[in-house]
């Protein structure tokens, strides 16, 4: 019985993470997931209003400390963030885990991210980690992808930069 339970737990863990690296950017401007539907809190429990970033592109990565593809992807997100530090982009790392788990991760990994808590990932239809959303400065979802991506590759940096500078 224990082997059966462990087997099911491992299967769920494998299905929860997606390690496929998608080589081509996929944009989804038609998706109905406006940024005002995303409910985030800071690690102190205070709600975050994404409207405070109006006029900036928002890169939100949904991740978890137990997700191996997430752990593989995070260094590339940090490199992308550093490359784009003078651009019009805000990077948020959103997790459904507890504040304690995120703080423990933060202390051991030393990444310089704005970590936030996601309150409604099920409502948003996020079923696979990692998942990334990018909103343009007008607040429109212009990119949505589930699975691992090497964010510091030139094509991905160029894609983020283009979305951040889109003022149509």
Backbone as CSV, one residue per row, in Angstrom:
resi,resn,N_x,N_y,N_z,CA_x,CA_y,CA_z,C_x,C_y,C_z
1,UNK,0.820,-1.196,0.000,0.000,0.000,0.000,0.861,1.256,0.000
2,UNK,1.930,1.253,0.799,2.831,2.404,0.852,3.467,2.633,-0.520
3,UNK,3.889,1.543,-1.190,4.492,1.685,-2.516,3.493,2.300,-3.491
4,UNK,2.245,1.905,-3.382,1.197,2.434,-4.254,1.018,3.938,-4.032
5,UNK,0.980,4.361,-2.777,0.817,5.782,-2.441,2.024,6.581,-2.917
6,UNK,3.226,6.058,-2.699,4.436,6.749,-3.155,4.444,6.843,-4.677
7,UNK,4.038,5.778,-5.356,3.973,5.789,-6.814,3.018,6.838,-7.334
8,UNK,1.853,6.960,-6.715,0.879,7.973,-7.133,1.425,9.375,-6.872
9,UNK,2.064,9.568,-5.717,2.639,10.874,-5.396,3.713,11.265,-6.405
10,UNK,4.567,10.315,-6.790,5.594,10.596,-7.794,4.981,10.921,-9.153
11,UNK,3.954,10.181,-9.526,3.276,10.433,-10.797,2.657,11.818,-10.821
12,UNK,2.002,12.218,-9.742,1.407,13.558,-9.655,2.501,14.608,-9.749
13,UNK,3.623,14.391,-9.069,4.732,15.341,-9.123,5.286,15.495,-10.532
14,UNK,5.419,14.372,-11.241,5.920,14.434,-12.612,4.946,15.141,-13.537
15,UNK,3.664,14.905,-13.353,2.660,15.539,-14.201,2.491,17.010,-13.876
16,UNK,2.866,17.421,-12.673,2.698,18.812,-12.257,3.750,19.732,-12.856
17,UNK,4.884,19.180,-13.235,5.956,19.985,-13.802,6.151,19.596,-15.254
18,UNK,6.534,20.555,-16.042,6.726,20.339,-17.460,8.125,20.791,-17.800
19,UNK,8.980,19.896,-18.248,10.376,20.228,-18.505,10.674,20.428,-19.981
20,UNK,9.683,20.660,-20.782,9.906,20.832,-22.209,10.334,22.262,-22.481
21,UNK,11.442,22.420,-23.187,11.887,23.748,-23.591,11.317,24.028,-24.966
22,UNK,10.480,25.030,-25.073,9.842,25.374,-26.329,10.728,26.382,-27.051
23,UNK,11.218,26.033,-28.251,12.181,26.897,-28.910,11.617,28.196,-29.466
24,UNK,10.353,28.257,-29.808,9.784,29.444,-30.433,8.816,30.146,-29.500
25,UNK,8.895,31.482,-29.419,7.944,32.230,-28.593,6.521,32.037,-29.100
26,UNK,5.600,31.899,-28.174,4.198,31.747,-28.534,3.433,32.860,-27.848
27,UNK,2.837,33.756,-28.621,2.072,34.852,-28.055,0.592,34.539,-28.121
28,UNK,-0.142,34.976,-27.104,-1.576,34.723,-27.011,-2.314,36.000,-26.622
29,UNK,-2.331,37.033,-27.479,-2.986,38.283,-27.085,-4.491,38.136,-26.913
30,UNK,-5.061,37.073,-27.458,-6.502,36.935,-27.389,-6.993,36.285,-26.096
31,UNK,-6.093,35.815,-25.264,-6.500,35.118,-24.048,-7.223,36.061,-23.094
32,UNK,-8.258,35.545,-22.441,-9.048,36.359,-21.516,-8.536,36.160,-20.094
33,UNK,-7.353,36.684,-19.823,-6.781,36.626,-18.480,-6.201,37.984,-18.133
34,UNK,-7.046,39.012,-18.039,-6.493,40.335,-17.741,-5.791,40.342,-16.393
35,UNK,-4.825,41.232,-16.293,-4.006,41.244,-15.086,-4.808,41.557,-13.839
36,UNK,-5.969,42.214,-13.979,-6.741,42.522,-12.774,-7.440,41.295,-12.195
37,UNK,-7.399,40.162,-12.895,-7.963,38.924,-12.348,-6.958,38.165,-11.483
38,UNK,-5.697,38.527,-11.581,-4.656,37.841,-10.824,-4.613,38.435,-9.419
39,UNK,-4.767,37.555,-8.415,-4.743,38.016,-7.028,-3.413,37.610,-6.387
40,UNK,-2.605,38.630,-6.104,-1.291,38.422,-5.505,-1.200,39.141,-4.164
41,UNK,-0.322,38.609,-3.307,0.011,39.269,-2.043,1.527,39.273,-1.917
42,UNK,2.048,40.267,-1.190,3.471,40.224,-0.897,3.696,39.217,0.230
43,UNK,4.928,38.980,0.588,5.219,37.964,1.610,4.794,38.390,3.007
44,UNK,4.399,39.651,3.171,3.843,40.116,4.441,2.330,39.958,4.480
45,UNK,1.748,39.478,3.379,0.310,39.252,3.335,-0.505,40.414,2.796
46,UNK,0.162,41.486,2.362,-0.551,42.648,1.827,-0.891,42.427,0.354
47,UNK,-2.125,42.741,-0.057,-2.508,42.587,-1.469,-1.643,43.465,-2.378
48,UNK,-1.386,42.951,-3.562,-0.633,43.688,-4.568,-1.601,44.051,-5.686
49,UNK,-1.679,45.328,-5.986,-2.505,45.795,-7.089,-1.590,45.955,-8.299
50,UNK,-1.782,45.127,-9.313,-0.913,45.183,-10.483,-1.062,46.489,-11.259
51,UNK,-2.107,47.247,-10.968,-2.272,48.553,-11.608,-1.143,49.511,-11.220
52,UNK,-0.459,49.231,-10.106,0.666,50.074,-9.715,1.795,50.024,-10.743
53,UNK,1.777,48.996,-11.589,2.797,48.849,-12.624,2.299,49.313,-13.993
54,UNK,1.209,50.057,-14.005,0.659,50.548,-15.258,1.744,51.302,-16.024
55,UNK,1.827,51.022,-17.316,2.862,51.633,-18.140,4.134,50.812,-18.209
56,UNK,4.194,49.710,-17.471,5.350,48.811,-17.502,4.893,47.421,-17.931
57,UNK,5.782,46.693,-18.555,5.505,45.289,-18.844,5.672,44.508,-17.539
58,UNK,4.863,43.470,-17.376,4.940,42.642,-16.170,5.219,41.205,-16.586
59,UNK,6.305,40.663,-16.089,6.713,39.275,-16.306,6.380,38.544,-15.010
60,UNK,5.413,37.631,-15.060,5.050,36.853,-13.866,5.356,35.396,-14.127
61,UNK,6.202,34.825,-13.284,6.528,33.409,-13.379,5.879,32.703,-12.188
62,UNK,5.054,31.703,-12.476,4.408,30.896,-11.451,5.280,29.658,-11.258
63,UNK,5.714,29.420,-10.031,6.715,28.408,-9.741,6.473,27.788,-8.373
64,UNK,7.266,26.791,-8.036,7.233,26.170,-6.702,8.622,25.625,-6.378
65,UNK,8.928,25.567,-5.103,10.247,25.106,-4.679,10.449,23.617,-4.966
66,UNK,9.372,22.844,-5.052,9.472,21.406,-5.279,9.509,21.049,-6.767
67,UNK,9.352,22.022,-7.636,9.252,21.792,-9.079,10.642,21.861,-9.718
68,UNK,11.155,20.720,-10.172,12.502,20.656,-10.743,12.659,21.558,-11.971
69,UNK,11.737,21.556,-12.938,11.896,22.481,-14.069,11.889,23.953,-13.635
70,UNK,11.146,24.261,-12.580,11.152,25.632,-12.053,12.546,25.990,-11.557
71,UNK,13.166,25.064,-10.825,14.497,25.305,-10.276,15.531,25.450,-11.392
72,UNK,15.325,24.727,-12.496,16.228,24.850,-13.638,16.030,26.181,-14.360
73,UNK,14.802,26.683,-14.361,14.468,27.895,-15.096,14.851,29.176,-14.348
74,UNK,14.787,29.162,-13.037,14.987,30.370,-12.230,16.316,31.082,-12.510
75,UNK,17.456,30.379,-12.634,18.693,31.121,-12.931,18.611,31.901,-14.250
76,UNK,17.930,31.351,-15.235,17.816,32.070,-16.515,16.892,33.277,-16.386
77,UNK,15.895,33.200,-15.502,15.024,34.354,-15.263,15.830,35.454,-14.579
78,UNK,16.664,35.079,-13.623,17.480,36.091,-12.952,18.431,36.764,-13.943
79,UNK,19.033,35.983,-14.834,19.929,36.568,-15.834,19.155,37.499,-16.761
80,UNK,17.959,37.082,-17.187,17.127,37.937,-18.043,16.774,39.229,-17.311
81,UNK,16.407,39.104,-16.056,16.064,40.281,-15.241,17.252,41.239,-15.173
82,UNK,18.441,40.715,-14.986,19.635,41.556,-14.915,19.936,42.212,-16.261
83,UNK,19.778,41.465,-17.342,20.004,42.020,-18.681,19.008,43.141,-18.958
84,UNK,17.772,42.982,-18.499,16.695,43.929,-18.784,16.464,44.940,-17.660
85,UNK,17.419,45.069,-16.750,17.217,45.920,-15.573,16.922,47.373,-15.905
86,UNK,17.362,47.862,-17.045,17.106,49.252,-17.421,15.934,49.380,-18.389
87,UNK,15.207,48.292,-18.562,14.052,48.289,-19.461,12.777,48.517,-18.651
88,UNK,11.691,48.545,-19.339,10.380,48.833,-18.778,9.676,47.544,-18.316
89,UNK,10.394,46.677,-17.559,9.867,45.360,-17.193,9.954,45.140,-15.687
90,UNK,8.856,44.666,-15.112,8.797,44.256,-13.710,8.753,42.730,-13.682
91,UNK,9.603,42.110,-12.887,9.636,40.653,-12.747,9.028,40.270,-11.400
92,UNK,8.035,39.390,-11.426,7.413,38.871,-10.208,7.490,37.351,-10.231
93,UNK,7.874,36.767,-9.100,7.938,35.314,-8.959,6.807,34.895,-8.023
94,UNK,5.767,34.275,-8.583,4.545,33.970,-7.828,4.472,32.487,-7.479
95,UNK,4.248,32.205,-6.213,4.146,30.823,-5.740,2.903,30.656,-4.875
96,UNK,2.357,29.481,-4.907,1.222,29.139,-4.060,1.655,28.507,-2.752
97,UNK,2.956,28.454,-2.519,3.470,27.863,-1.302,3.364,28.858,-0.141
98,UNK,3.711,28.397,1.034,3.624,29.260,2.217,4.749,30.289,2.202
99,UNK,4.533,31.359,2.920,5.558,32.391,3.066,6.832,31.783,3.642
100,UNK,6.690,30.862,4.595,7.857,30.238,5.222,8.681,29.454,4.201
101,UNK,8.007,28.726,3.306,8.722,27.953,2.291,9.458,28.879,1.319
102,UNK,8.811,29.949,0.931,9.436,30.896,0.006,10.608,31.600,0.679
103,UNK,10.440,32.008,1.931,11.527,32.669,2.665,12.724,31.732,2.839
104,UNK,12.459,30.469,3.124,13.552,29.496,3.266,14.293,29.350,1.933
105,UNK,13.549,29.305,0.837,14.159,29.238,-0.485,14.991,30.493,-0.736
106,UNK,14.436,31.634,-0.437,15.111,32.924,-0.661,16.436,32.979,0.088
107,UNK,16.453,32.496,1.319,17.661,32.558,2.141,18.759,31.627,1.624
108,UNK,18.384,30.499,1.060,19.389,29.535,0.605,19.839,29.773,-0.827
109,UNK,19.033,30.438,-1.644,19.370,30.611,-3.063,19.897,32.004,-3.404
110,UNK,19.560,33.002,-2.654,20.084,34.363,-2.829,19.764,35.005,-4.183
111,UNK,18.654,34.621,-4.797,18.217,35.309,-6.010,17.572,36.631,-5.622
112,UNK,17.760,37.630,-6.446,17.218,38.961,-6.178,15.890,39.127,-6.925
113,UNK,14.843,38.548,-6.376,13.526,38.597,-7.010,12.508,39.264,-6.100
114,UNK,11.436,39.714,-6.710,10.261,40.165,-5.978,9.349,38.936,-5.882
115,UNK,9.442,38.215,-4.759,8.631,37.016,-4.536,7.248,37.428,-4.054
116,UNK,6.217,36.805,-4.622,4.843,37.103,-4.241,4.065,35.798,-4.105
117,UNK,2.922,35.910,-3.447,2.035,34.758,-3.258,0.866,34.877,-4.230
118,UNK,0.554,33.788,-4.925,-0.611,33.755,-5.809,-1.766,33.131,-5.031
119,UNK,-2.910,33.776,-5.077,-4.071,33.288,-4.331,-5.057,32.520,-5.188
120,UNK,-5.003,32.655,-6.509,-6.055,32.066,-7.336,-5.527,31.378,-8.594
121,UNK,-4.473,30.579,-8.451,-3.907,29.913,-9.623,-4.909,28.960,-10.284
122,UNK,-5.782,28.321,-9.487,-6.784,27.412,-10.064,-7.781,28.196,-10.913
123,UNK,-8.207,29.333,-10.414,-9.156,30.183,-11.142,-8.558,30.665,-12.465
124,UNK,-7.249,30.873,-12.480,-6.565,31.318,-13.692,-6.290,30.167,-14.656
125,UNK,-6.514,28.952,-14.205,-6.293,27.784,-15.058,-4.837,27.346,-15.118
126,UNK,-4.043,27.742,-14.142,-2.631,27.340,-14.125,-2.563,25.913,-13.583
127,UNK,-2.226,24.987,-14.472,-2.197,23.580,-14.097,-0.799,22.989,-14.159
128,UNK,0.131,23.712,-14.786,1.487,23.212,-14.966,2.465,24.271,-14.468
129,UNK,3.496,23.827,-13.791,4.565,24.717,-13.364,5.849,24.310,-14.064
130,UNK,6.675,25.243,-14.421,6.453,26.675,-14.361,5.496,27.148,-15.457
131,UNK,4.837,28.261,-15.192,4.005,28.956,-16.179,4.408,30.419,-16.123
132,UNK,4.476,31.047,-17.284,4.873,32.452,-17.352,3.841,33.248,-18.121
133,UNK,3.484,34.398,-17.579,2.636,35.386,-18.251,3.475,36.642,-18.448
134,UNK,3.293,37.283,-19.587,3.874,38.604,-19.802,2.751,39.524,-20.258
135,UNK,2.617,40.637,-19.540,1.639,41.666,-19.880,2.383,42.849,-20.481
136,UNK,1.818,43.437,-21.528,2.435,44.625,-22.106,2.119,45.834,-21.221
137,UNK,2.692,46.993,-21.511,2.463,48.173,-20.660,0.997,48.608,-20.573
138,UNK,0.167,48.183,-21.526,-1.255,48.523,-21.491,-2.065,47.523,-20.651
139,UNK,-1.391,46.515,-20.091,-2.072,45.548,-19.237,-2.659,44.365,-19.971
140,UNK,-2.321,44.204,-21.245,-2.848,43.087,-22.034,-1.908,41.894,-21.928
141,UNK,-2.487,40.715,-21.755,-1.681,39.505,-21.729,-1.218,39.231,-23.157
142,UNK,0.085,39.312,-23.384,0.627,39.124,-24.723,1.452,37.848,-24.834
143,UNK,1.661,37.175,-23.707,2.427,35.927,-23.723,1.982,35.063,-22.564
144,UNK,1.748,33.789,-22.857,1.386,32.816,-21.832,1.973,31.482,-22.256
145,UNK,2.756,30.882,-21.349,3.373,29.603,-21.692,3.590,28.781,-20.438
146,UNK,3.342,27.503,-20.566,3.632,26.560,-19.487,4.856,25.754,-19.890
147,UNK,5.722,25.523,-18.924,6.914,24.734,-19.183,8.180,25.554,-19.101
148,UNK,9.275,24.846,-19.077,10.603,25.434,-18.948,10.975,26.217,-20.202
149,UNK,11.666,27.320,-20.000,12.244,28.119,-21.087,13.542,28.718,-20.563
150,UNK,14.538,28.809,-21.419,15.795,29.458,-21.059,15.638,30.938,-21.369
151,UNK,15.262,31.714,-20.359,14.868,33.105,-20.551,16.010,34.038,-20.912
152,UNK,17.245,33.674,-20.670,18.336,34.586,-20.987,18.908,34.374,-22.387
153,UNK,18.302,33.510,-23.185,18.714,33.386,-24.583,18.333,34.666,-25.323
154,UNK,19.125,35.024,-26.307,18.939,36.278,-27.030,17.522,36.427,-27.588
155,UNK,16.972,35.385,-28.200,15.620,35.472,-28.767,14.581,35.784,-27.702
156,UNK,14.743,35.208,-26.521,13.789,35.460,-25.436,13.948,36.864,-24.870
157,UNK,15.176,37.325,-24.738,15.421,38.700,-24.278,14.802,39.678,-25.273
158,UNK,15.031,39.433,-26.562,14.475,40.309,-27.598,12.946,40.310,-27.564
159,UNK,12.355,39.130,-27.320,10.902,39.024,-27.249,10.362,39.848,-26.065
160,UNK,10.976,39.706,-24.899,10.529,40.461,-23.720,10.694,41.964,-23.975
161,UNK,11.828,42.338,-24.518,12.098,43.752,-24.802,11.039,44.312,-25.765
162,UNK,10.706,43.564,-26.784,9.697,44.005,-27.762,8.335,44.179,-27.084
163,UNK,7.963,43.236,-26.233,6.674,43.332,-25.532,6.670,44.516,-24.555
164,UNK,7.811,44.771,-23.927,7.899,45.865,-22.965,7.823,47.232,-23.632
165,UNK,8.226,47.291,-24.877,8.252,48.561,-25.592,7.056,48.752,-26.507
166,UNK,6.096,47.866,-26.427,4.901,47.955,-27.270,3.933,48.952,-26.650
167,UNK,3.708,50.045,-27.333,2.836,51.106,-26.818,1.687,51.382,-27.760
168,UNK,1.099,50.342,-28.305,-0.007,50.524,-29.260,-1.314,50.736,-28.550
